[in-house]
């Protein structure tokens, strides 16, 4: 939700504050209290879980970071649009150069949105190894009253690091199975089997924030004999929608209101189910259901449910609170999310069979220093799969998944409208599920889950000059190359973006150039930037819907 400038100024005048977090990003070898072998995780100030960051809209978040790792690191405030501050988006070789080992860096972010977000590492898939925590931004003028609030941040914890799993993921003939060492779940940083009770008082209303910090699995949340009223999806306020269960893919967030029963005679259970039909079943480990108590009284007894609800969210049937019709597109881009192969049969993920590799010059600097060449996608290198967008044009993305695996697709710097869903094998159009063109405010979010054999159509306005990634938020798939870049209004970026000297200094300390195209040249020749052949398709590429 964008907050008008006048309201932000008023907030500053009446008590907006600087929320300062001092983080030393370090290694810690631990099993997180889970029944599995320890691994080297990435934590903050020598401990897990990371501190939850809480603020109010209008505040300024100040993240003072020291990097005690032996590789560079960075932080991404997932879901924040960062208007005019693209350089704090936390993506090495896109918006910065990363924070070098042994050095300090400060992210200073005015909080112009309220809602439920999270902060996670965006270097070397450090998110997978534990560098992740919720970010809660409250709005004192929130129209939804709650007497108390609970948070469920759910994550999977694998006993291998990303650096250990990556060679197995990409190998032509993996030496071991990917799930020989399966994950367990953590809820609010602790063993999910030790979930804390929720205390309910009859007649009171509770806001429950659900944050999916998962690397791979889906999960669902339900409370026996209680309805959940959805009021926020991925930081965007929604028109209230009542459901029995909510399902979240990696990187998604949802807030619900729950009204307590009128009587304290019985206690109930809440359930968090971790699952995914694209992952192999492991008896006693996956899928798993973690149960906690909703306590109305001191008795340990709880009502035993006959069954636990399950189901998808009807995103097409939900509306955002903002009164905005479906945007009419100025252009449509077809993005085929698919695995592909090199000639040696090593596997990589891709959009349109282009697997991502970072340029030698961060794309933000290429956009700011190459003059009229900045409007040409070739300037950013072939392996960034860059799309240059005109200022304020409405962009439609047809996210096509005829792959064998689903993909939670996240767009930086924007929330998009979800305007259509359907199936890739539909040849008649009978199964197209579309929002009405007028009199309807499509659901907006920043991460959409596209199951295998399905597609989604999303639209956004390119009104935020900068370089913004889109990628799969399965950490494995992002690391394997399902990433592309939108270079948005490069002709406007110099007017809007004033890159701090601290960002430039980090680049210089690491010997990374800050001008020229992807290869550091002031010409269309982008050598020595990475150049790879198109991947060999696993499937025949399907035709786009007419």
C-alpha positions as CSV (number, residue, x, y, z in Angstrom):
1,X,0.0,0.0,0.0
2,X,1.4,3.4,-1.0
3,X,1.0,6.1,1.6
4,X,0.4,9.7,0.2
5,X,3.3,12.0,0.7
6,X,1.2,14.4,2.9
7,X,0.5,11.6,5.3
8,X,4.2,10.6,5.4
9,X,5.1,14.2,6.2
10,X,2.5,14.3,8.9
11,X,3.9,11.1,10.4
12,X,7.4,12.6,10.5
13,X,6.1,15.6,12.3
14,X,4.1,13.8,14.9
15,X,6.6,11.1,15.9
16,X,8.0,8.9,13.2
17,X,11.2,7.4,14.3
18,X,14.4,5.7,13.2
19,X,14.3,2.0,13.9
20,X,17.9,0.9,14.2
21,X,19.1,-2.7,13.9
22,X,22.7,-3.5,14.4
23,X,23.5,-6.9,12.7
24,X,26.7,-8.8,12.6
25,X,26.1,-11.5,10.0
26,X,28.0,-14.6,11.1
27,X,28.2,-18.3,10.7
28,X,26.9,-20.7,13.3
29,X,27.0,-24.5,13.1
30,X,23.8,-25.9,14.5
31,X,20.9,-28.3,14.0
32,X,18.5,-25.6,15.4
33,X,17.2,-28.1,18.0
34,X,16.0,-30.5,15.3
35,X,16.6,-34.3,15.0
36,X,19.1,-34.0,12.2
37,X,22.8,-33.3,11.7
38,X,24.2,-29.8,12.2
39,X,25.2,-27.6,9.4
40,X,26.9,-24.2,9.0
41,X,24.1,-21.7,9.0
42,X,24.1,-17.9,8.4
43,X,22.8,-16.0,11.4
44,X,22.8,-12.6,13.1
45,X,24.9,-11.6,16.1
46,X,25.9,-15.2,16.6
47,X,22.4,-16.6,17.2
48,X,19.3,-18.1,15.8
49,X,16.5,-17.1,15.4
50,X,17.1,-13.7,13.9
51,X,15.4,-10.7,15.6
52,X,12.0,-9.9,14.3
53,X,12.0,-6.3,12.9
54,X,9.0,-4.2,13.9
55,X,8.2,-0.6,12.9
56,X,5.4,1.7,11.9
57,X,4.6,3.2,8.5
58,X,6.5,6.5,8.2
59,X,9.5,5.3,10.2
60,X,12.9,4.9,8.7
61,X,14.5,1.4,9.0
62,X,18.3,1.6,9.6
63,X,20.1,-1.7,9.1
64,X,23.7,-1.4,10.2
65,X,25.4,-4.5,8.9
66,X,28.8,-5.9,9.6
67,X,29.8,-8.9,7.4
68,X,31.7,-11.5,9.4
69,X,31.4,-14.1,6.7
70,X,34.2,-15.1,4.3
71,X,32.0,-14.2,1.2
72,X,30.0,-11.1,0.4
73,X,26.5,-10.8,1.8
74,X,23.4,-8.6,1.3
75,X,19.9,-8.1,2.6
76,X,16.6,-7.8,0.7
77,X,13.5,-6.3,2.3
78,X,11.0,-8.6,0.5
79,X,7.9,-6.8,-0.6
80,X,9.0,-3.2,-0.1
81,X,8.8,-1.2,-3.3
82,X,11.8,1.1,-2.4
83,X,10.7,3.9,-4.6
84,X,13.7,6.1,-5.4
85,X,15.9,3.7,-3.5
86,X,16.4,0.8,-5.9
87,X,20.1,0.7,-4.7
88,X,18.9,-0.7,-1.3
89,X,17.1,-3.7,-2.8
90,X,20.0,-5.9,-1.8
91,X,20.7,-7.8,-5.0
92,X,24.4,-8.1,-5.8
93,X,25.3,-7.3,-9.5
94,X,21.8,-5.9,-10.0
95,X,21.4,-3.0,-7.5
96,X,24.7,-3.2,-5.5
97,X,27.9,-5.2,-5.3
98,X,27.2,-6.9,-2.0
99,X,28.9,-6.2,1.4
100,X,32.5,-7.4,1.3
101,X,33.8,-9.7,4.1
102,X,35.0,-7.8,7.1
103,X,33.3,-4.5,6.1
104,X,30.2,-2.5,7.2
105,X,27.2,-1.2,5.3
106,X,24.0,0.6,6.2
107,X,20.6,0.2,4.5
108,X,18.5,3.3,5.3
109,X,14.9,2.7,4.1
110,X,11.9,5.0,4.6
111,X,8.9,2.8,5.3
112,X,6.2,3.9,3.0
113,X,4.1,0.7,3.1
114,X,2.4,-1.1,6.0
115,X,1.8,-4.8,6.3
116,X,3.6,-8.1,6.7
117,X,7.0,-8.5,5.0
118,X,10.4,-10.2,5.7
119,X,14.1,-9.5,5.3
120,X,16.4,-12.2,3.9
121,X,19.8,-12.7,2.4
122,X,20.1,-12.3,-1.4
123,X,23.7,-13.4,-1.8
124,X,24.7,-17.0,-2.6
125,X,21.3,-18.2,-1.5
126,X,22.1,-17.4,2.1
127,X,18.3,-17.3,2.7
128,X,18.4,-21.1,2.4
129,X,21.0,-21.2,5.2
130,X,19.0,-19.2,7.6
131,X,19.5,-15.5,6.9
132,X,15.8,-14.5,7.1
133,X,13.3,-12.9,9.6
134,X,9.9,-11.2,9.5
135,X,9.5,-7.5,9.0
136,X,6.2,-6.1,10.5
137,X,5.2,-2.6,9.6
138,X,2.1,-1.4,11.4
139,X,-0.3,1.4,10.4
140,X,-1.7,3.3,13.4
141,X,-4.7,4.0,11.2
142,X,-5.4,0.4,10.2
143,X,-9.2,0.1,9.9
144,X,-9.1,-3.5,11.3
145,X,-9.3,-3.7,15.1
146,X,-7.5,-6.5,16.9
147,X,-7.2,-7.0,20.6
148,X,-3.9,-8.9,20.3
149,X,-1.6,-10.2,17.6
150,X,0.2,-13.5,16.9
151,X,3.0,-14.2,14.4
152,X,3.8,-17.5,12.7
153,X,7.0,-17.4,10.7
154,X,7.5,-20.9,9.2
155,X,10.7,-22.2,7.6
156,X,12.3,-25.4,6.4
157,X,15.7,-26.3,7.7
158,X,17.9,-28.5,5.6
159,X,20.9,-30.3,7.0
160,X,23.0,-29.3,4.0
161,X,24.2,-25.9,2.9
162,X,23.3,-24.4,-0.5
163,X,26.9,-24.8,-1.5
164,X,26.7,-28.5,-0.7
165,X,23.4,-29.1,-2.5
166,X,24.1,-27.0,-5.7
167,X,26.5,-29.5,-7.4
168,X,23.9,-32.2,-6.8
169,X,21.1,-30.1,-8.3
170,X,22.9,-29.3,-11.5
171,X,24.7,-32.6,-12.0
172,X,23.9,-34.7,-15.1
173,X,24.1,-37.9,-12.9
174,X,23.7,-36.8,-9.2
175,X,25.8,-39.0,-6.9
176,X,23.2,-39.0,-4.2
177,X,19.5,-38.3,-3.9
178,X,18.4,-34.8,-3.2
179,X,16.2,-35.9,-0.3
180,X,18.6,-38.3,1.3
181,X,18.9,-35.6,4.0
182,X,15.4,-34.3,4.3
183,X,14.3,-31.0,6.0
184,X,12.4,-30.3,9.2
185,X,10.2,-27.3,10.1
186,X,10.8,-24.4,12.4
187,X,8.0,-22.1,13.6
188,X,9.2,-18.7,14.9
189,X,12.7,-20.1,14.9
190,X,12.1,-23.2,17.1
191,X,11.3,-26.9,16.5
192,X,7.8,-26.9,15.0
193,X,6.9,-29.8,17.3
194,X,7.3,-27.4,20.2
195,X,4.7,-24.9,19.0
196,X,3.5,-22.4,21.6
197,X,-0.2,-22.2,22.6
198,X,-2.4,-19.3,21.5
199,X,-4.3,-17.7,24.4
200,X,-7.8,-16.7,23.4
201,X,-10.3,-14.7,25.5
202,X,-14.0,-15.1,24.6
203,X,-15.3,-12.4,22.3
204,X,-11.9,-10.9,21.5
205,X,-10.5,-10.5,18.0
206,X,-7.0,-11.6,17.1
207,X,-4.8,-10.8,14.1
208,X,-2.5,-13.6,13.0
209,X,0.3,-12.8,10.7
210,X,1.6,-15.8,8.6
211,X,5.0,-15.5,7.0
212,X,6.3,-18.2,4.7
213,X,10.1,-18.2,4.9
214,X,10.2,-21.7,3.3
215,X,12.8,-22.7,0.8
216,X,10.7,-25.3,-0.9
217,X,7.5,-26.7,0.8
218,X,4.0,-25.2,0.9
219,X,2.2,-24.9,4.2
220,X,-1.3,-24.4,5.4
221,X,-2.8,-22.8,8.6
222,X,-6.2,-23.6,10.2
223,X,-7.9,-23.5,13.6
224,X,-10.5,-26.1,14.4
225,X,-14.0,-24.7,14.3
226,X,-12.8,-21.1,13.8
227,X,-13.0,-19.1,10.6
228,X,-10.2,-17.0,9.2
229,X,-10.9,-13.6,7.7
230,X,-8.2,-12.6,5.3
231,X,-7.4,-8.9,5.4
232,X,-3.9,-8.6,3.9
233,X,-2.0,-10.6,1.2
234,X,1.7,-9.9,0.7
235,X,1.4,-6.5,2.4
236,X,-1.6,-5.4,0.3
237,X,-4.9,-4.8,2.2
238,X,-7.7,-6.9,0.8
239,X,-11.4,-6.8,1.0
240,X,-12.3,-9.2,3.8
241,X,-12.6,-12.8,2.7
242,X,-13.6,-15.6,5.0
243,X,-12.0,-19.1,4.7
244,X,-11.4,-22.2,6.8
245,X,-7.7,-22.6,5.8
246,X,-5.0,-20.5,4.1
247,X,-2.2,-21.9,2.0
248,X,1.2,-20.2,1.5
249,X,4.0,-20.8,-0.9
250,X,7.5,-19.7,-0.2
251,X,7.8,-15.9,0.2
252,X,4.1,-15.3,0.6
253,X,2.5,-13.6,3.6
254,X,-1.1,-13.4,4.8
255,X,-2.8,-11.7,7.7
256,X,-6.1,-13.0,9.1
257,X,-8.5,-11.9,11.8
258,X,-10.0,-14.6,14.1
259,X,-12.9,-13.9,16.5
260,X,-12.8,-16.0,19.6
261,X,-15.7,-18.1,20.7
262,X,-18.3,-16.6,23.1
263,X,-17.6,-19.4,25.6
264,X,-14.3,-20.6,27.3
265,X,-15.7,-24.0,27.9
266,X,-13.5,-25.8,25.3
267,X,-10.0,-25.5,24.0
268,X,-9.1,-26.1,20.3
269,X,-6.2,-26.9,18.1
270,X,-4.5,-25.0,15.4
271,X,-2.6,-26.8,12.6
272,X,0.3,-26.1,10.4
273,X,0.7,-28.6,7.6
274,X,4.0,-28.7,5.6
275,X,3.6,-30.5,2.3
276,X,4.2,-30.4,-1.5
277,X,3.3,-33.1,-4.0
278,X,6.4,-32.2,-5.9
279,X,8.6,-33.5,-3.0
280,X,8.9,-37.2,-2.2
281,X,7.1,-38.5,0.9
282,X,9.4,-39.4,3.7
283,X,7.6,-41.4,6.5
284,X,7.4,-39.5,9.8
285,X,9.1,-36.4,8.3
286,X,7.3,-35.2,5.1
287,X,4.5,-34.3,4.7
288,X,4.0,-33.2,8.4
289,X,1.3,-31.6,10.5
290,X,2.3,-29.6,13.6
291,X,-0.5,-29.0,16.1
292,X,-0.8,-26.4,18.8
293,X,-3.4,-25.4,21.4
294,X,-5.8,-22.5,21.2
295,X,-6.3,-22.1,25.0
296,X,-9.5,-20.7,26.4
297,X,-9.0,-22.3,29.8
298,X,-6.4,-24.0,31.8
299,X,-7.4,-27.6,30.9
300,X,-4.9,-29.5,28.8
301,X,-7.8,-31.2,26.9
302,X,-8.7,-30.0,23.4
303,X,-11.5,-30.8,21.0
304,X,-10.4,-33.5,18.6
305,X,-11.1,-32.6,15.0
306,X,-12.7,-35.0,12.6
307,X,-10.5,-33.7,9.8
308,X,-8.2,-30.8,9.1
309,X,-9.2,-28.5,6.2
310,X,-7.0,-28.1,3.1
311,X,-7.3,-26.1,-0.1
312,X,-6.0,-23.4,-2.4
313,X,-6.8,-19.7,-2.0
314,X,-9.2,-18.5,-4.7
315,X,-7.0,-15.5,-5.8
316,X,-9.3,-14.7,-8.7
317,X,-12.3,-14.5,-6.4
318,X,-10.5,-12.2,-3.9
319,X,-10.2,-8.4,-4.3
320,X,-7.8,-5.8,-3.0
321,X,-9.1,-3.0,-0.9
322,X,-8.0,-0.4,-3.4
323,X,-10.7,0.5,-5.9
324,X,-8.7,-0.2,-9.0
325,X,-10.0,-2.0,-12.1
326,X,-7.8,-4.5,-13.9
327,X,-5.1,-2.6,-15.7
328,X,-5.2,-2.7,-19.5
329,X,-1.8,-3.8,-20.8
330,X,0.5,-1.9,-23.2
331,X,2.5,-5.0,-23.8
332,X,2.5,-8.6,-22.9
333,X,5.6,-10.8,-22.2
334,X,5.5,-14.6,-22.4
335,X,7.7,-16.2,-19.8
336,X,8.1,-20.0,-20.0
337,X,9.3,-21.3,-16.6
338,X,11.3,-24.4,-17.5
339,X,14.3,-26.6,-16.7
340,X,16.8,-27.0,-19.5
341,X,20.1,-28.7,-20.1
342,X,23.6,-28.0,-21.2
343,X,25.2,-30.2,-23.8
344,X,26.7,-32.3,-21.0
345,X,23.2,-32.8,-19.6
346,X,23.8,-30.7,-16.5
347,X,20.5,-29.1,-15.5
348,X,19.6,-25.5,-15.0
349,X,16.3,-23.5,-14.4
350,X,15.3,-20.7,-16.7
351,X,12.8,-18.3,-18.2
352,X,12.5,-19.0,-21.9
353,X,15.5,-21.4,-21.8
354,X,17.9,-18.5,-20.7
355,X,19.5,-19.4,-17.4
356,X,20.7,-16.4,-15.4
357,X,24.3,-15.4,-14.8
358,X,25.3,-12.1,-13.1
359,X,27.0,-9.4,-15.2
360,X,30.4,-8.0,-14.4
361,X,28.9,-4.5,-13.8
362,X,25.8,-4.2,-11.6
363,X,22.8,-3.5,-13.9
364,X,21.9,-0.3,-12.0
365,X,25.2,1.3,-12.9
366,X,24.9,0.1,-16.6
367,X,21.5,1.8,-16.7
368,X,22.9,5.0,-15.2
369,X,26.2,5.3,-17.2
370,X,25.6,4.1,-20.8
371,X,23.5,6.9,-22.1
372,X,21.2,6.0,-25.1
373,X,22.5,2.4,-25.0
374,X,20.6,1.9,-21.7
375,X,17.4,1.3,-23.5
376,X,18.8,-1.7,-25.3
377,X,18.5,-5.0,-23.4
378,X,21.9,-6.2,-24.9
379,X,23.6,-3.6,-22.7
380,X,22.9,-5.7,-19.6
381,X,24.3,-8.9,-21.0
382,X,22.6,-11.9,-22.5
383,X,22.5,-14.0,-19.4
384,X,20.6,-11.4,-17.3
385,X,17.6,-12.0,-19.6
386,X,16.8,-8.3,-19.2
387,X,13.6,-6.6,-20.4
388,X,13.6,-2.8,-20.7
389,X,10.3,-1.2,-19.8
390,X,9.0,2.2,-20.7
391,X,8.1,4.6,-17.8
392,X,4.4,4.1,-16.7
393,X,3.6,1.4,-19.3
394,X,1.3,-1.4,-18.1
395,X,3.1,-4.7,-18.4
396,X,1.4,-8.1,-18.6
397,X,3.3,-11.2,-17.8
398,X,2.0,-14.6,-19.0
399,X,3.7,-16.9,-16.6
400,X,3.6,-20.3,-18.3
401,X,4.5,-23.5,-16.4
402,X,4.4,-26.7,-18.5
403,X,7.3,-27.9,-16.3
404,X,7.1,-30.9,-13.9
405,X,7.5,-28.6,-10.9
406,X,5.6,-25.6,-9.5
407,X,7.2,-22.2,-9.2
408,X,6.5,-19.3,-6.7
409,X,7.4,-16.3,-8.8
410,X,8.4,-13.1,-7.0
411,X,8.7,-9.6,-8.6
412,X,10.9,-7.0,-6.8
413,X,9.8,-3.4,-6.5
414,X,6.1,-4.0,-7.3
415,X,2.9,-5.6,-6.4
416,X,1.0,-7.0,-9.4
417,X,-2.6,-7.7,-10.1
418,X,-3.5,-11.4,-10.7
419,X,-6.0,-11.2,-13.5
420,X,-6.2,-14.8,-14.9
421,X,-5.4,-18.4,-14.2
422,X,-5.7,-21.5,-16.3
423,X,-4.2,-24.7,-17.5
424,X,-1.5,-25.1,-20.2
425,X,-3.2,-28.0,-21.9
426,X,-6.5,-26.0,-22.4
427,X,-7.0,-25.7,-26.2
428,X,-10.5,-24.2,-26.1
429,X,-10.3,-21.5,-23.5
430,X,-13.1,-23.1,-21.5
431,X,-10.9,-23.3,-18.4
432,X,-9.7,-19.7,-18.4
433,X,-10.5,-18.1,-15.0
434,X,-10.4,-14.3,-15.4
435,X,-11.4,-11.3,-13.3
436,X,-14.1,-8.9,-14.6
437,X,-12.7,-6.0,-16.6
438,X,-14.6,-3.3,-14.7
439,X,-16.2,-2.9,-11.2
440,X,-13.7,-5.3,-9.7
441,X,-10.4,-4.7,-7.9
442,X,-8.1,-7.7,-8.7
443,X,-6.0,-9.2,-5.9
444,X,-2.5,-7.7,-5.7
445,X,0.5,-9.5,-4.4
446,X,4.3,-9.7,-5.0
447,X,4.6,-13.5,-5.2
448,X,2.4,-15.8,-7.2
449,X,2.4,-19.6,-7.1
450,X,2.1,-21.3,-10.5
451,X,1.5,-25.1,-10.2
452,X,2.8,-27.5,-12.8
453,X,0.6,-27.6,-15.8
454,X,-0.9,-24.2,-15.1
455,X,-0.4,-20.5,-16.0
456,X,-1.0,-17.2,-14.4
457,X,-1.4,-13.7,-16.0
458,X,-0.3,-10.8,-13.9
459,X,-0.1,-7.0,-14.6
460,X,1.7,-4.1,-13.1
461,X,2.5,-0.5,-14.0
462,X,6.2,0.3,-14.6
463,X,6.1,3.4,-12.4
464,X,9.2,2.6,-10.2
465,X,12.4,3.4,-12.1
466,X,15.2,1.0,-11.3
467,X,16.4,-2.5,-12.0
468,X,14.1,-5.1,-10.5
469,X,14.5,-8.9,-10.5
470,X,11.8,-11.5,-11.1
471,X,12.7,-15.0,-9.9
472,X,11.4,-18.3,-8.6
473,X,11.5,-18.2,-4.8
474,X,12.3,-21.9,-4.5
475,X,15.9,-21.3,-3.4
476,X,17.1,-24.2,-5.5
477,X,15.5,-22.9,-8.6
478,X,16.8,-19.3,-8.1
479,X,20.3,-20.6,-7.6
480,X,19.9,-22.7,-10.7
481,X,19.1,-19.7,-12.8
482,X,15.3,-19.0,-12.9
483,X,15.9,-15.2,-12.7
484,X,15.5,-12.3,-15.1
485,X,15.8,-8.5,-14.8
486,X,13.3,-5.7,-15.6
487,X,15.2,-2.5,-16.4
488,X,12.5,0.0,-15.7
489,X,12.5,3.5,-17.2
490,X,16.3,3.8,-17.6
491,X,15.8,7.3,-19.1
492,X,14.2,8.3,-15.8
493,X,16.7,6.6,-13.4
494,X,19.3,9.4,-13.2
495,X,16.6,11.8,-12.2
496,X,15.1,9.6,-9.6
497,X,18.1,7.6,-8.2
498,X,21.0,9.2,-6.3
499,X,23.2,6.2,-5.5
500,X,24.9,6.7,-2.1
501,X,28.7,6.8,-2.0
502,X,28.6,3.9,0.4
503,X,27.2,1.7,-2.4
504,X,30.0,2.8,-4.8
505,X,32.7,2.3,-2.1
506,X,31.6,-1.3,-1.6
507,X,32.1,-2.0,-5.3
508,X,35.4,-0.3,-5.5
509,X,36.7,-2.2,-2.4
510,X,36.0,-5.4,-4.3
511,X,37.4,-4.3,-7.7
512,X,33.9,-4.3,-9.3
513,X,33.4,-1.6,-12.0
514,X,30.6,0.9,-11.7
515,X,30.2,2.1,-15.3
516,X,29.8,0.6,-18.7
517,X,27.7,-2.3,-20.0
518,X,27.6,-5.8,-18.6
519,X,31.2,-6.3,-19.5
520,X,32.4,-2.9,-18.4
521,X,32.5,-1.5,-22.0
522,X,31.1,1.8,-23.4
523,X,30.0,0.0,-26.5
524,X,27.6,-2.8,-27.5
525,X,30.4,-5.3,-27.2
526,X,29.7,-6.9,-23.7
527,X,32.7,-9.3,-23.5
528,X,33.9,-10.5,-21.0
529,X,30.4,-10.7,-19.4
530,X,29.0,-14.3,-19.2
531,X,27.6,-15.8,-22.4
532,X,26.0,-19.2,-22.5
533,X,24.1,-21.1,-25.2
534,X,20.3,-21.4,-24.9
535,X,19.4,-24.4,-22.8
536,X,18.2,-27.6,-24.5
537,X,14.5,-27.9,-23.8
538,X,13.1,-30.7,-21.8
539,X,9.8,-30.2,-23.5
540,X,8.6,-28.7,-26.7
541,X,7.8,-25.1,-25.9
542,X,4.0,-24.6,-25.8
543,X,2.3,-21.9,-27.8
544,X,1.0,-18.9,-25.8
545,X,-2.7,-18.6,-25.3
546,X,-4.5,-16.7,-28.1
